[in-house]
């Protein structure tokens, strides 16, 4: 992720200034997100300009908190750059952008970030670490996930996510061992929480949209009834199989760890039994017992593989399954509708 802790500290300082001027800090978690329609258009335009193909675009979300609602009123993109571009300063760029917005009296408070995705492939360790950094510094921050593939099929796909309190505690402690995750009772289904989104437009924009809808042609309205599935389903299934293979490899690693741990425990018990028998024989001969040894140094337990990556893979598999379910449900609905229209016309 491209947003450093320095920028987050600067944002927290700005929030303290706002609080001193009379606004109260957020005391309840965010239950709803209100996004201006212009912000949505800026995100879509950013992807169309720089994110063609498999490129992922990212940007900063600006706005303010009103009680338990987060209002996102503005955003600005983060430009694409390579590692060879040593002259580009990420933090300086963002600070200058936020300072310029502040000078023209536009909401400049940092409330999160956005990222594009393809076929719902966004559940990763990079996103987890980035959102944890944001949420740890700015409690109400969110990440917006924009899927241009699903949007191109006729319905806007824009979702907001936050880390659950349980996952925040795990990330703070950095205890990703099997015992730590088991103690926290955390699974992939309770790692991220989705926050409902409401898109708000001015009355003039609503009137313009209604006018454009009336002027749209009949052919455009029937494009949603297209029965061709293109390669969307095939690509989703391929990605799903790849992640299932990754999960299978992680499960094999964990099974190997369990076998090695069990084998070591058996060796440890056998060693203690032999040691006890030797001391019993020495005691019967009137000899002093053998000196005690540190068993933990002799039998170092094998290192447990981190389980957080497996949870993320499981979450991504679940996300793929949900996308495939939605896609197939829509296609089945179109098939039944087409069958009914064909029977009516005949």
Secondary structure, DSSP 8 states (H G I E B T S, - for coil): ----HHHHHHHHHHHHHHHHTT-----S---EEEEEHHHHHHHHHHHHHH--TT---EEEEEEEEETTEEEEEEEEE-----TT-TT--HHHHHHHHHHHHHHTT---EEEEEEEEESTT---SHHHHHHHHHHHHHSTT-EEEEEEHHHHTTTS--EEEEEE-HHHHHHHHHT--SHHHHHHHT--GGGSEEEE-EEEE--HHHHHHHHHHHHHS-HHHHGGGG----TTHHHHHHHHHHHHHHHHHHHHHHHHHHHHHHHHHHHHHHHHHHHHHHHHHHHHHTT--------HHHHS-------SHHHHHHHHHHHHHHHHHHHHHHHHHHHHHHHHHHHHHH-
